[in-house]
Amino acid sequence: MMDLSMEISRSADQVTIYLKGILDISTIHQMEPFFSIEKHNYHIVLDLSNVDFIDSSGIGFIINTIYMSNESQFSLAIQGENTLIKKVFQTVGLYEILQVHQKEQAL
């Protein structure tokens, strides 16, 4: 069984969350600490450079985070996706959802 680890780096106005491992139904519960991070008025970056695999549960978590960003007033960016994860995100329209919400936040 693969695992997921999370490392958090903070600066004045940004929180970067470095994920490592797999983000799937068996590991998604390990993202719970993310919800306790103070996010109001921060720029949150999810770094997926070391994520080897993501399933629909992981994608759902990211989509829910995008929607939560409007309610909790934080911006969200995704970085470091490998080619396979990028293709999955493009297929499910995750980038389009993220762009729409970023435009709404700018208004």
GUNU-977985 format. One record per residue: residue number from 0; residue in one letter; x negated, y, z negated of N, C-alpha, C, O in turn. Coordinates in nm, 3 decimals, decimal comma. Layout:
REM residues N
{resi = NUM resn = a n_xx = X n_yy = Y n_zz = Z ca_xx = X ca_yy = Y ca_zz = Z c_xx = X c_yy = Y c_zz = Z o_xx = X o_yy = Y o_zz = Z}
...
This chain:
REM residues 107
{resi = 0 resn = m n_xx = -0,084 n_yy = -0,118 n_zz = 0,000 ca_xx = 0,000 ca_yy = 0,000 ca_zz = 0,000 c_xx = -0,088 c_yy = 0,125 c_zz = 0,000 o_xx = -0,179 o_yy = 0,137 o_zz = -0,082}
{resi = 1 resn = m n_xx = -0,062 n_yy = 0,213 n_zz = 0,090 ca_xx = -0,135 ca_yy = 0,340 ca_zz = 0,097 c_xx = -0,081 c_yy = 0,433 c_zz = -0,009 o_xx = 0,025 o_yy = 0,410 o_zz = -0,067}
{resi = 2 resn = d n_xx = -0,154 n_yy = 0,537 n_zz = -0,033 ca_xx = -0,118 ca_yy = 0,632 ca_zz = -0,135 c_xx = -0,121 c_yy = 0,772 c_zz = -0,076 o_xx = -0,166 o_yy = 0,793 o_zz = 0,037}
{resi = 3 resn = l n_xx = -0,075 n_yy = 0,866 n_zz = -0,153 ca_xx = -0,077 ca_yy = 1,006 ca_zz = -0,113 c_xx = -0,136 c_yy = 1,084 c_zz = -0,229 o_xx = -0,096 o_yy = 1,066 o_zz = -0,344}
{resi = 4 resn = s n_xx = -0,230 n_yy = 1,171 n_zz = -0,198 ca_xx = -0,283 ca_yy = 1,260 ca_zz = -0,301 c_xx = -0,264 c_yy = 1,403 c_zz = -0,255 o_xx = -0,252 o_yy = 1,431 o_zz = -0,136}
{resi = 5 resn = m n_xx = -0,262 n_yy = 1,493 n_zz = -0,352 ca_xx = -0,236 ca_yy = 1,634 ca_zz = -0,324 c_xx = -0,336 c_yy = 1,717 c_zz = -0,404 o_xx = -0,354 o_yy = 1,698 o_zz = -0,524}
{resi = 6 resn = e n_xx = -0,401 n_yy = 1,809 n_zz = -0,335 ca_xx = -0,491 ca_yy = 1,904 ca_zz = -0,401 c_xx = -0,439 c_yy = 2,044 c_zz = -0,371 o_xx = -0,403 o_yy = 2,073 o_zz = -0,257}
{resi = 7 resn = i n_xx = -0,435 n_yy = 2,129 n_zz = -0,471 ca_xx = -0,377 ca_yy = 2,262 ca_zz = -0,455 c_xx = -0,485 c_yy = 2,367 c_zz = -0,475 o_xx = -0,561 o_yy = 2,364 o_zz = -0,573}
{resi = 8 resn = s n_xx = -0,491 n_yy = 2,461 n_zz = -0,381 ca_xx = -0,586 ca_yy = 2,572 ca_zz = -0,388 c_xx = -0,505 c_yy = 2,702 c_zz = -0,385 o_xx = -0,417 o_yy = 2,719 o_zz = -0,301}
{resi = 9 resn = r n_xx = -0,536 n_yy = 2,792 n_zz = -0,476 ca_xx = -0,461 ca_yy = 2,918 ca_zz = -0,484 c_xx = -0,553 c_yy = 3,037 c_zz = -0,460 o_xx = -0,670 o_yy = 3,037 o_zz = -0,500}
{resi = 10 resn = s n_xx = -0,497 n_yy = 3,138 n_zz = -0,395 ca_xx = -0,563 ca_yy = 3,268 ca_zz = -0,384 c_xx = -0,459 c_yy = 3,372 c_zz = -0,425 o_xx = -0,353 o_yy = 3,337 o_zz = -0,477}
{resi = 11 resn = a n_xx = -0,488 n_yy = 3,498 n_zz = -0,404 ca_xx = -0,399 ca_yy = 3,605 ca_zz = -0,451 c_xx = -0,256 c_yy = 3,590 c_zz = -0,398 o_xx = -0,161 o_yy = 3,608 o_zz = -0,474}
{resi = 12 resn = d n_xx = -0,241 n_yy = 3,556 n_zz = -0,271 ca_xx = -0,106 ca_yy = 3,549 ca_zz = -0,214 c_xx = -0,080 c_yy = 3,421 c_zz = -0,135 o_xx = 0,020 o_yy = 3,412 o_zz = -0,063}
{resi = 13 resn = q n_xx = -0,168 n_yy = 3,324 n_zz = -0,148 ca_xx = -0,152 ca_yy = 3,200 ca_zz = -0,071 c_xx = -0,178 c_yy = 3,078 c_zz = -0,159 o_xx = -0,266 o_yy = 3,078 o_zz = -0,245}
{resi = 14 resn = v n_xx = -0,097 n_yy = 2,976 n_zz = -0,134 ca_xx = -0,118 ca_yy = 2,845 ca_zz = -0,197 c_xx = -0,135 c_yy = 2,745 c_zz = -0,084 o_xx = -0,046 o_yy = 2,730 o_zz = 0,000}
{resi = 15 resn = t n_xx = -0,250 n_yy = 2,677 n_zz = -0,081 ca_xx = -0,275 ca_yy = 2,575 ca_zz = 0,021 c_xx = -0,266 c_yy = 2,440 c_zz = -0,047 o_xx = -0,329 o_yy = 2,416 o_zz = -0,151}
{resi = 16 resn = i n_xx = -0,186 n_yy = 2,351 n_zz = 0,012 ca_xx = -0,167 ca_yy = 2,217 ca_zz = -0,041 c_xx = -0,230 c_yy = 2,120 c_zz = 0,057 o_xx = -0,182 o_yy = 2,104 o_zz = 0,170}
{resi = 17 resn = y n_xx = -0,335 n_yy = 2,056 n_zz = 0,013 ca_xx = -0,408 ca_yy = 1,959 ca_zz = 0,096 c_xx = -0,354 c_yy = 1,820 c_zz = 0,065 o_xx = -0,364 o_yy = 1,772 o_zz = -0,048}
{resi = 18 resn = l n_xx = -0,296 n_yy = 1,757 n_zz = 0,166 ca_xx = -0,242 ca_yy = 1,623 ca_zz = 0,149 c_xx = -0,338 c_yy = 1,522 c_zz = 0,209 o_xx = -0,403 o_yy = 1,549 o_zz = 0,310}
{resi = 19 resn = k n_xx = -0,347 n_yy = 1,406 n_zz = 0,146 ca_xx = -0,434 ca_yy = 1,300 ca_zz = 0,196 c_xx = -0,363 c_yy = 1,166 c_zz = 0,180 o_xx = -0,310 o_yy = 1,135 o_zz = 0,073}
{resi = 20 resn = g n_xx = -0,362 n_yy = 1,087 n_zz = 0,288 ca_xx = -0,300 ca_yy = 0,954 ca_zz = 0,283 c_xx = -0,182 c_yy = 0,946 c_zz = 0,377 o_xx = -0,186 o_yy = 0,996 o_zz = 0,489}
{resi = 21 resn = i n_xx = -0,075 n_yy = 0,883 n_zz = 0,329 ca_xx = 0,045 ca_yy = 0,870 ca_zz = 0,410 c_xx = 0,161 c_yy = 0,939 c_zz = 0,341 o_xx = 0,174 o_yy = 0,935 o_zz = 0,218}
{resi = 22 resn = l n_xx = 0,244 n_yy = 1,002 n_zz = 0,421 ca_xx = 0,362 ca_yy = 1,071 ca_zz = 0,370 c_xx = 0,483 c_yy = 0,995 c_zz = 0,423 o_xx = 0,532 o_yy = 1,022 o_zz = 0,532}
{resi = 23 resn = d n_xx = 0,530 n_yy = 0,899 n_zz = 0,343 ca_xx = 0,643 ca_yy = 0,818 ca_zz = 0,386 c_xx = 0,734 c_yy = 0,790 c_zz = 0,267 o_xx = 0,716 o_yy = 0,846 o_zz = 0,160}
{resi = 24 resn = i n_xx = 0,831 n_yy = 0,703 n_zz = 0,287 ca_xx = 0,930 ca_yy = 0,677 ca_zz = 0,183 c_xx = 0,868 c_yy = 0,622 c_zz = 0,055 o_xx = 0,922 o_yy = 0,642 o_zz = -0,053}
{resi = 25 resn = s n_xx = 0,754 n_yy = 0,555 n_zz = 0,067 ca_xx = 0,692 ca_yy = 0,498 ca_zz = -0,053 c_xx = 0,607 c_yy = 0,600 c_zz = -0,129 o_xx = 0,571 o_yy = 0,576 o_zz = -0,244}
{resi = 26 resn = t n_xx = 0,576 n_yy = 0,714 n_zz = -0,067 ca_xx = 0,490 ca_yy = 0,814 ca_zz = -0,132 c_xx = 0,557 c_yy = 0,949 c_zz = -0,152 o_xx = 0,502 o_yy = 1,035 o_zz = -0,222}
{resi = 27 resn = i n_xx = 0,673 n_yy = 0,970 n_zz = -0,092 ca_xx = 0,736 ca_yy = 1,103 ca_zz = -0,095 c_xx = 0,760 c_yy = 1,152 c_zz = -0,237 o_xx = 0,756 o_yy = 1,273 o_zz = -0,262}
{resi = 28 resn = h n_xx = 0,785 n_yy = 1,061 n_zz = -0,331 ca_xx = 0,807 ca_yy = 1,101 ca_zz = -0,471 c_xx = 0,683 c_yy = 1,170 c_zz = -0,530 o_xx = 0,694 o_yy = 1,245 o_zz = -0,626}
{resi = 29 resn = q n_xx = 0,567 n_yy = 1,145 n_zz = -0,472 ca_xx = 0,444 ca_yy = 1,208 ca_zz = -0,521 c_xx = 0,437 c_yy = 1,355 c_zz = -0,485 o_xx = 0,348 o_yy = 1,426 o_zz = -0,531}
{resi = 30 resn = m n_xx = 0,531 n_yy = 1,401 n_zz = -0,403 ca_xx = 0,536 ca_yy = 1,543 ca_zz = -0,367 c_xx = 0,615 c_yy = 1,624 c_zz = -0,470 o_xx = 0,622 o_yy = 1,746 o_zz = -0,458}
{resi = 31 resn = e n_xx = 0,673 n_yy = 1,559 n_zz = -0,570 ca_xx = 0,751 ca_yy = 1,630 ca_zz = -0,670 c_xx = 0,676 c_yy = 1,746 c_zz = -0,736 o_xx = 0,738 o_yy = 1,850 o_zz = -0,761}
{resi = 32 resn = p n_xx = 0,545 n_yy = 1,733 n_zz = -0,765 ca_xx = 0,475 ca_yy = 1,849 ca_zz = -0,824 c_xx = 0,483 c_yy = 1,975 c_zz = -0,737 o_xx = 0,473 o_yy = 2,086 o_zz = -0,787}
{resi = 33 resn = f n_xx = 0,500 n_yy = 1,956 n_zz = -0,606 ca_xx = 0,512 ca_yy = 2,070 ca_zz = -0,515 c_xx = 0,627 c_yy = 2,160 c_zz = -0,557 o_xx = 0,617 o_yy = 2,283 o_zz = -0,549}
{resi = 34 resn = f n_xx = 0,736 n_yy = 2,100 n_zz = -0,603 ca_xx = 0,854 ca_yy = 2,179 ca_zz = -0,636 c_xx = 0,836 c_yy = 2,261 c_zz = -0,762 o_xx = 0,913 o_yy = 2,355 o_zz = -0,786}
{resi = 35 resn = s n_xx = 0,737 n_yy = 2,229 n_zz = -0,844 ca_xx = 0,714 ca_yy = 2,307 ca_zz = -0,966 c_xx = 0,614 c_yy = 2,420 c_zz = -0,945 o_xx = 0,591 o_yy = 2,500 o_zz = -1,035}
{resi = 36 resn = i n_xx = 0,554 n_yy = 2,427 n_zz = -0,827 ca_xx = 0,459 ca_yy = 2,535 ca_zz = -0,796 c_xx = 0,536 c_yy = 2,665 c_zz = -0,778 o_xx = 0,640 o_yy = 2,668 o_zz = -0,713}
{resi = 37 resn = e n_xx = 0,486 n_yy = 2,771 n_zz = -0,836 ca_xx = 0,545 ca_yy = 2,903 ca_zz = -0,815 c_xx = 0,523 c_yy = 2,942 c_zz = -0,668 o_xx = 0,409 o_yy = 2,954 o_zz = -0,623}
{resi = 38 resn = k n_xx = 0,632 n_yy = 2,960 n_zz = -0,595 ca_xx = 0,623 ca_yy = 2,986 ca_zz = -0,451 c_xx = 0,675 c_yy = 3,124 c_zz = -0,412 o_xx = 0,649 o_yy = 3,170 o_zz = -0,300}
{resi = 39 resn = h n_xx = 0,748 n_yy = 3,190 n_zz = -0,500 ca_xx = 0,812 ca_yy = 3,317 ca_zz = -0,468 c_xx = 0,709 c_yy = 3,419 c_zz = -0,419 o_xx = 0,611 o_yy = 3,449 o_zz = -0,488}
{resi = 40 resn = n n_xx = 0,732 n_yy = 3,471 n_zz = -0,300 ca_xx = 0,646 ca_yy = 3,572 ca_zz = -0,236 c_xx = 0,506 c_yy = 3,521 c_zz = -0,202 o_xx = 0,416 o_yy = 3,601 o_zz = -0,180}
{resi = 41 resn = y n_xx = 0,487 n_yy = 3,393 n_zz = -0,198 ca_xx = 0,359 ca_yy = 3,335 ca_zz = -0,158 c_xx = 0,367 c_yy = 3,288 c_zz = -0,013 o_xx = 0,475 o_yy = 3,266 o_zz = 0,042}
{resi = 42 resn = h n_xx = 0,250 n_yy = 3,273 n_zz = 0,045 ca_xx = 0,239 ca_yy = 3,205 ca_zz = 0,174 c_xx = 0,191 c_yy = 3,064 c_zz = 0,142 o_xx = 0,082 o_yy = 3,046 o_zz = 0,087}
{resi = 43 resn = i n_xx = 0,272 n_yy = 2,965 n_zz = 0,174 ca_xx = 0,240 ca_yy = 2,825 ca_zz = 0,145 c_xx = 0,187 c_yy = 2,761 c_zz = 0,273 o_xx = 0,248 o_yy = 2,770 o_zz = 0,379}
{resi = 44 resn = v n_xx = 0,072 n_yy = 2,696 n_zz = 0,261 ca_xx = 0,014 ca_yy = 2,624 ca_zz = 0,375 c_xx = 0,009 c_yy = 2,477 c_zz = 0,339 o_xx = -0,051 o_yy = 2,438 o_zz = 0,239}
{resi = 45 resn = l n_xx = 0,073 n_yy = 2,394 n_zz = 0,422 ca_xx = 0,061 ca_yy = 2,249 ca_zz = 0,408 c_xx = -0,048 c_yy = 2,203 c_zz = 0,502 o_xx = -0,033 o_yy = 2,210 o_zz = 0,624}
{resi = 46 resn = d n_xx = -0,157 n_yy = 2,156 n_zz = 0,446 ca_xx = -0,269 ca_yy = 2,108 ca_zz = 0,526 c_xx = -0,258 c_yy = 1,958 c_zz = 0,542 o_xx = -0,267 o_yy = 1,883 o_zz = 0,444}
{resi = 47 resn = l n_xx = -0,238 n_yy = 1,914 n_zz = 0,665 ca_xx = -0,217 ca_yy = 1,772 ca_zz = 0,695 c_xx = -0,339 c_yy = 1,708 c_zz = 0,758 o_xx = -0,329 o_yy = 1,601 o_zz = 0,819}
{resi = 48 resn = s n_xx = -0,455 n_yy = 1,772 n_zz = 0,744 ca_xx = -0,578 ca_yy = 1,722 ca_zz = 0,808 c_xx = -0,609 c_yy = 1,578 c_zz = 0,773 o_xx = -0,663 o_yy = 1,504 o_zz = 0,855}
{resi = 49 resn = n n_xx = -0,576 n_yy = 1,538 n_zz = 0,651 ca_xx = -0,609 ca_yy = 1,402 ca_zz = 0,605 c_xx = -0,487 c_yy = 1,314 c_zz = 0,588 o_xx = -0,491 o_yy = 1,214 o_zz = 0,516}
{resi = 50 resn = v n_xx = -0,377 n_yy = 1,351 n_zz = 0,654 ca_xx = -0,258 ca_yy = 1,266 ca_zz = 0,654 c_xx = -0,269 c_yy = 1,172 c_zz = 0,773 o_xx = -0,279 o_yy = 1,214 o_zz = 0,888}
{resi = 51 resn = d n_xx = -0,267 n_yy = 1,043 n_zz = 0,742 ca_xx = -0,284 ca_yy = 0,941 ca_zz = 0,846 c_xx = -0,153 c_yy = 0,902 c_zz = 0,913 o_xx = -0,152 o_yy = 0,859 o_zz = 1,028}
{resi = 52 resn = f n_xx = -0,043 n_yy = 0,917 n_zz = 0,839 ca_xx = 0,086 ca_yy = 0,870 ca_zz = 0,891 c_xx = 0,197 c_yy = 0,947 c_zz = 0,822 o_xx = 0,186 o_yy = 0,982 o_zz = 0,704}
{resi = 53 resn = i n_xx = 0,303 n_yy = 0,975 n_zz = 0,896 ca_xx = 0,421 ca_yy = 1,039 ca_zz = 0,839 c_xx = 0,544 c_yy = 0,972 c_zz = 0,899 o_xx = 0,549 o_yy = 0,949 o_zz = 1,020}
{resi = 54 resn = d n_xx = 0,643 n_yy = 0,941 n_zz = 0,815 ca_xx = 0,766 ca_yy = 0,883 ca_zz = 0,867 c_xx = 0,880 c_yy = 0,984 c_zz = 0,850 o_xx = 0,856 o_yy = 1,100 o_zz = 0,817}
{resi = 55 resn = s n_xx = 1,003 n_yy = 0,940 n_zz = 0,873 ca_xx = 1,117 ca_yy = 1,031 ca_zz = 0,867 c_xx = 1,135 c_yy = 1,093 c_zz = 0,729 o_xx = 1,185 o_yy = 1,205 o_zz = 0,719}
{resi = 56 resn = s n_xx = 1,096 n_yy = 1,023 n_zz = 0,624 ca_xx = 1,106 ca_yy = 1,080 ca_zz = 0,489 c_xx = 1,011 c_yy = 1,198 c_zz = 0,474 o_xx = 1,047 o_yy = 1,301 o_zz = 0,417}
{resi = 57 resn = g n_xx = 0,890 n_yy = 1,184 n_zz = 0,526 ca_xx = 0,793 ca_yy = 1,293 ca_zz = 0,522 c_xx = 0,837 c_yy = 1,410 c_zz = 0,607 o_xx = 0,821 o_yy = 1,526 o_zz = 0,567}
{resi = 58 resn = i n_xx = 0,892 n_yy = 1,381 n_zz = 0,724 ca_xx = 0,943 ca_yy = 1,487 ca_zz = 0,811 c_xx = 1,060 c_yy = 1,558 c_zz = 0,742 o_xx = 1,071 o_yy = 1,680 o_zz = 0,746}
{resi = 59 resn = g n_xx = 1,146 n_yy = 1,480 n_zz = 0,678 ca_xx = 1,258 ca_yy = 1,538 ca_zz = 0,604 c_xx = 1,212 c_yy = 1,629 c_zz = 0,493 o_xx = 1,271 o_yy = 1,735 o_zz = 0,470}
{resi = 60 resn = f n_xx = 1,106 n_yy = 1,590 n_zz = 0,423 ca_xx = 1,050 ca_yy = 1,674 ca_zz = 0,318 c_xx = 1,004 c_yy = 1,808 c_zz = 0,376 o_xx = 1,032 o_yy = 1,913 o_zz = 0,318}
{resi = 61 resn = i n_xx = 0,935 n_yy = 1,804 n_zz = 0,489 ca_xx = 0,885 ca_yy = 1,928 ca_zz = 0,550 c_xx = 1,002 c_yy = 2,014 c_zz = 0,597 o_xx = 1,001 o_yy = 2,136 o_zz = 0,576}
{resi = 62 resn = i n_xx = 1,102 n_yy = 1,954 n_zz = 0,659 ca_xx = 1,219 ca_yy = 2,031 ca_zz = 0,705 c_xx = 1,291 c_yy = 2,093 c_zz = 0,585 o_xx = 1,331 o_yy = 2,209 o_zz = 0,590}
{resi = 63 resn = n n_xx = 1,309 n_yy = 2,016 n_zz = 0,478 ca_xx = 1,372 ca_yy = 2,071 ca_zz = 0,358 c_xx = 1,291 c_yy = 2,186 c_zz = 0,300 o_xx = 1,347 o_yy = 2,284 o_zz = 0,251}
{resi = 64 resn = t n_xx = 1,159 n_yy = 2,176 n_zz = 0,307 ca_xx = 1,072 ca_yy = 2,283 ca_zz = 0,259 c_xx = 1,089 c_yy = 2,408 c_zz = 0,344 o_xx = 1,087 o_yy = 2,520 o_zz = 0,292}
{resi = 65 resn = i n_xx = 1,105 n_yy = 2,389 n_zz = 0,474 ca_xx = 1,129 ca_yy = 2,503 ca_zz = 0,563 c_xx = 1,257 c_yy = 2,575 c_zz = 0,521 o_xx = 1,258 o_yy = 2,697 o_zz = 0,508}
{resi = 66 resn = y n_xx = 1,365 n_yy = 2,499 n_zz = 0,500 ca_xx = 1,491 ca_yy = 2,560 ca_zz = 0,458 c_xx = 1,479 c_yy = 2,623 c_zz = 0,319 o_xx = 1,536 o_yy = 2,730 o_zz = 0,295}
{resi = 67 resn = m n_xx = 1,406 n_yy = 2,559 n_zz = 0,230 ca_xx = 1,387 ca_yy = 2,610 ca_zz = 0,096 c_xx = 1,309 c_yy = 2,743 c_zz = 0,099 o_xx = 1,326 o_yy = 2,826 o_zz = 0,010}
{resi = 68 resn = s n_xx = 1,224 n_yy = 2,761 n_zz = 0,199 ca_xx = 1,144 ca_yy = 2,884 ca_zz = 0,206 c_xx = 1,231 c_yy = 3,007 c_zz = 0,218 o_xx = 1,195 o_yy = 3,113 o_zz = 0,166}
{resi = 69 resn = n n_xx = 1,345 n_yy = 2,996 n_zz = 0,284 ca_xx = 1,436 ca_yy = 3,111 ca_zz = 0,293 c_xx = 1,498 c_yy = 3,141 c_zz = 0,158 o_xx = 1,506 o_yy = 3,257 o_zz = 0,118}
{resi = 70 resn = e n_xx = 1,542 n_yy = 3,038 n_zz = 0,088 ca_xx = 1,608 ca_yy = 3,055 ca_zz = -0,041 c_xx = 1,511 c_yy = 3,106 c_zz = -0,147 o_xx = 1,547 o_yy = 3,190 o_zz = -0,230}
{resi = 71 resn = s n_xx = 1,390 n_yy = 3,056 n_zz = -0,146 ca_xx = 1,293 ca_yy = 3,087 ca_zz = -0,251 c_xx = 1,196 c_yy = 3,197 c_zz = -0,212 o_xx = 1,103 o_yy = 3,227 o_zz = -0,287}
{resi = 72 resn = q n_xx = 1,215 n_yy = 3,257 n_zz = -0,096 ca_xx = 1,137 ca_yy = 3,370 ca_zz = -0,049 c_xx = 0,987 c_yy = 3,344 c_zz = -0,047 o_xx = 0,909 o_yy = 3,415 o_zz = -0,110}
{resi = 73 resn = f n_xx = 0,949 n_yy = 3,241 n_zz = 0,027 ca_xx = 0,807 ca_yy = 3,218 ca_zz = 0,054 c_xx = 0,793 c_yy = 3,183 c_zz = 0,201 o_xx = 0,888 o_yy = 3,133 o_zz = 0,263}
{resi = 74 resn = s n_xx = 0,677 n_yy = 3,207 n_zz = 0,256 ca_xx = 0,654 ca_yy = 3,170 ca_zz = 0,396 c_xx = 0,579 c_yy = 3,037 c_zz = 0,397 o_xx = 0,513 o_yy = 3,000 o_zz = 0,301}
{resi = 75 resn = l n_xx = 0,592 n_yy = 2,967 n_zz = 0,506 ca_xx = 0,535 ca_yy = 2,833 ca_zz = 0,518 c_xx = 0,461 c_yy = 2,820 c_zz = 0,650 o_xx = 0,509 o_yy = 2,865 o_zz = 0,754}
{resi = 76 resn = a n_xx = 0,345 n_yy = 2,757 n_zz = 0,643 ca_xx = 0,269 ca_yy = 2,724 ca_zz = 0,764 c_xx = 0,221 c_yy = 2,580 c_zz = 0,749 o_xx = 0,201 o_yy = 2,530 o_zz = 0,639}
{resi = 77 resn = i n_xx = 0,202 n_yy = 2,516 n_zz = 0,863 ca_xx = 0,150 ca_yy = 2,379 ca_zz = 0,867 c_xx = 0,021 c_yy = 2,384 c_zz = 0,946 o_xx = 0,015 o_yy = 2,448 o_zz = 1,051}
{resi = 78 resn = q n_xx = -0,081 n_yy = 2,318 n_zz = 0,896 ca_xx = -0,209 ca_yy = 2,317 ca_zz = 0,967 c_xx = -0,271 c_yy = 2,178 c_zz = 0,960 o_xx = -0,240 o_yy = 2,099 o_zz = 0,871}
{resi = 79 resn = g n_xx = -0,359 n_yy = 2,150 n_zz = 1,055 ca_xx = -0,441 ca_yy = 2,030 ca_zz = 1,050 c_xx = -0,376 c_yy = 1,902 c_zz = 1,098 o_xx = -0,430 o_yy = 1,794 o_zz = 1,075}
{resi = 80 resn = e n_xx = -0,261 n_yy = 1,911 n_zz = 1,164 ca_xx = -0,195 ca_yy = 1,790 ca_zz = 1,211 c_xx = -0,280 c_yy = 1,720 c_zz = 1,316 o_xx = -0,338 o_yy = 1,785 o_zz = 1,403}
{resi = 81 resn = n n_xx = -0,287 n_yy = 1,588 n_zz = 1,307 ca_xx = -0,357 ca_yy = 1,514 ca_zz = 1,412 c_xx = -0,266 c_yy = 1,504 c_zz = 1,535 o_xx = -0,149 o_yy = 1,544 o_zz = 1,529}
{resi = 82 resn = t n_xx = -0,318 n_yy = 1,453 n_zz = 1,644 ca_xx = -0,245 ca_yy = 1,448 ca_zz = 1,770 c_xx = -0,114 c_yy = 1,370 c_zz = 1,758 o_xx = -0,012 o_yy = 1,413 o_zz = 1,811}
{resi = 83 resn = l n_xx = -0,116 n_yy = 1,257 n_zz = 1,690 ca_xx = 0,005 ca_yy = 1,176 ca_zz = 1,676 c_xx = 0,112 c_yy = 1,250 c_zz = 1,596 o_xx = 0,229 o_yy = 1,250 o_zz = 1,634}
{resi = 84 resn = i n_xx = 0,072 n_yy = 1,312 n_zz = 1,486 ca_xx = 0,169 ca_yy = 1,385 ca_zz = 1,405 c_xx = 0,224 c_yy = 1,505 c_zz = 1,482 o_xx = 0,343 o_yy = 1,534 o_zz = 1,473}
{resi = 85 resn = k n_xx = 0,140 n_yy = 1,574 n_zz = 1,558 ca_xx = 0,187 ca_yy = 1,685 ca_zz = 1,641 c_xx = 0,294 c_yy = 1,637 c_zz = 1,739 o_xx = 0,396 o_yy = 1,703 o_zz = 1,757}
{resi = 86 resn = k n_xx = 0,270 n_yy = 1,522 n_zz = 1,802 ca_xx = 0,368 ca_yy = 1,469 ca_zz = 1,898 c_xx = 0,500 c_yy = 1,436 c_zz = 1,829 o_xx = 0,607 o_yy = 1,462 o_zz = 1,883}
{resi = 87 resn = v n_xx = 0,492 n_yy = 1,378 n_zz = 1,710 ca_xx = 0,613 ca_yy = 1,347 ca_zz = 1,634 c_xx = 0,687 c_yy = 1,476 c_zz = 1,600 o_xx = 0,809 o_yy = 1,484 o_zz = 1,618}
{resi = 88 resn = f n_xx = 0,616 n_yy = 1,577 n_zz = 1,551 ca_xx = 0,677 ca_yy = 1,704 ca_zz = 1,516 c_xx = 0,743 c_yy = 1,769 c_zz = 1,638 o_xx = 0,852 o_yy = 1,825 o_zz = 1,628}
{resi = 89 resn = q n_xx = 0,675 n_yy = 1,761 n_zz = 1,754 ca_xx = 0,733 ca_yy = 1,817 ca_zz = 1,876 c_xx = 0,859 c_yy = 1,741 c_zz = 1,916 o_xx = 0,958 o_yy = 1,802 o_zz = 1,957}
{resi = 90 resn = t n_xx = 0,856 n_yy = 1,610 n_zz = 1,903 ca_xx = 0,970 ca_yy = 1,527 ca_zz = 1,941 c_xx = 1,093 c_yy = 1,558 c_zz = 1,856 o_xx = 1,204 o_yy = 1,566 o_zz = 1,909}
{resi = 91 resn = v n_xx = 1,074 n_yy = 1,576 n_zz = 1,726 ca_xx = 1,189 ca_yy = 1,601 ca_zz = 1,638 c_xx = 1,225 c_yy = 1,749 c_zz = 1,629 o_xx = 1,323 o_yy = 1,784 o_zz = 1,563}
{resi = 92 resn = g n_xx = 1,148 n_yy = 1,835 n_zz = 1,692 ca_xx = 1,179 ca_yy = 1,978 ca_zz = 1,694 c_xx = 1,137 c_yy = 2,053 c_zz = 1,568 o_xx = 1,190 o_yy = 2,160 o_zz = 1,540}
{resi = 93 resn = l n_xx = 1,045 n_yy = 1,997 n_zz = 1,494 ca_xx = 1,003 ca_yy = 2,060 ca_zz = 1,368 c_xx = 0,941 c_yy = 2,198 c_zz = 1,391 o_xx = 0,967 o_yy = 2,290 o_zz = 1,315}
{resi = 94 resn = y n_xx = 0,861 n_yy = 2,211 n_zz = 1,494 ca_xx = 0,797 ca_yy = 2,342 ca_zz = 1,521 c_xx = 0,902 c_yy = 2,448 c_zz = 1,555 o_xx = 0,888 o_yy = 2,564 o_zz = 1,515}
{resi = 95 resn = e n_xx = 1,005 n_yy = 2,409 n_zz = 1,627 ca_xx = 1,111 ca_yy = 2,504 ca_zz = 1,662 c_xx = 1,187 c_yy = 2,548 c_zz = 1,537 o_xx = 1,219 o_yy = 2,666 o_zz = 1,522}
{resi = 96 resn = i n_xx = 1,215 n_yy = 2,454 n_zz = 1,447 ca_xx = 1,283 ca_yy = 2,487 ca_zz = 1,322 c_xx = 1,198 c_yy = 2,585 c_zz = 1,242 o_xx = 1,249 o_yy = 2,684 o_zz = 1,189}
{resi = 97 resn = l n_xx = 1,069 n_yy = 2,558 n_zz = 1,234 ca_xx = 0,978 ca_yy = 2,645 ca_zz = 1,160 c_xx = 0,974 c_yy = 2,785 c_zz = 1,222 o_xx = 0,976 o_yy = 2,884 o_zz = 1,148}
{resi = 98 resn = q n_xx = 0,969 n_yy = 2,794 n_zz = 1,354 ca_xx = 0,964 ca_yy = 2,925 ca_zz = 1,421 c_xx = 1,092 c_yy = 3,005 c_zz = 1,395 o_xx = 1,085 o_yy = 3,125 o_zz = 1,369}
{resi = 99 resn = v n_xx = 1,207 n_yy = 2,939 n_zz = 1,402 ca_xx = 1,334 ca_yy = 3,008 ca_zz = 1,379 c_xx = 1,337 c_yy = 3,065 c_zz = 1,237 o_xx = 1,377 o_yy = 3,179 o_zz = 1,218}
{resi = 100 resn = h n_xx = 1,296 n_yy = 2,986 n_zz = 1,140 ca_xx = 1,298 ca_yy = 3,033 ca_zz = 1,002 c_xx = 1,196 c_yy = 3,143 c_zz = 0,977 o_xx = 1,221 o_yy = 3,233 o_zz = 0,897}
{resi = 101 resn = q n_xx = 1,083 n_yy = 3,137 n_zz = 1,045 ca_xx = 0,984 ca_yy = 3,245 ca_zz = 1,030 c_xx = 1,039 c_yy = 3,375 c_zz = 1,086 o_xx = 1,018 o_yy = 3,482 o_zz = 1,029}
{resi = 102 resn = k n_xx = 1,111 n_yy = 3,367 n_zz = 1,198 ca_xx = 1,171 ca_yy = 3,487 ca_zz = 1,256 c_xx = 1,279 c_yy = 3,543 c_zz = 1,164 o_xx = 1,290 o_yy = 3,665 o_zz = 1,147}
{resi = 103 resn = e n_xx = 1,360 n_yy = 3,455 n_zz = 1,102 ca_xx = 1,464 ca_yy = 3,500 ca_zz = 1,011 c_xx = 1,403 c_yy = 3,569 c_zz = 0,889 o_xx = 1,457 o_yy = 3,668 o_zz = 0,841}
{resi = 104 resn = q n_xx = 1,292 n_yy = 3,517 n_zz = 0,840 ca_xx = 1,227 ca_yy = 3,576 ca_zz = 0,723 c_xx = 1,171 c_yy = 3,714 c_zz = 0,757 o_xx = 1,165 o_yy = 3,801 o_zz = 0,670}
{resi = 105 resn = a n_xx = 1,131 n_yy = 3,733 n_zz = 0,881 ca_xx = 1,073 ca_yy = 3,862 ca_zz = 0,921 c_xx = 1,177 c_yy = 3,972 c_zz = 0,930 o_xx = 1,143 o_yy = 4,090 o_zz = 0,925}
{resi = 106 resn = l n_xx = 1,302 n_yy = 3,934 n_zz = 0,943 ca_xx = 1,410 ca_yy = 4,035 ca_zz = 0,956 c_xx = 1,441 c_yy = 4,105 c_zz = 0,826 o_xx = 1,528 o_yy = 4,191 o_zz = 0,822}
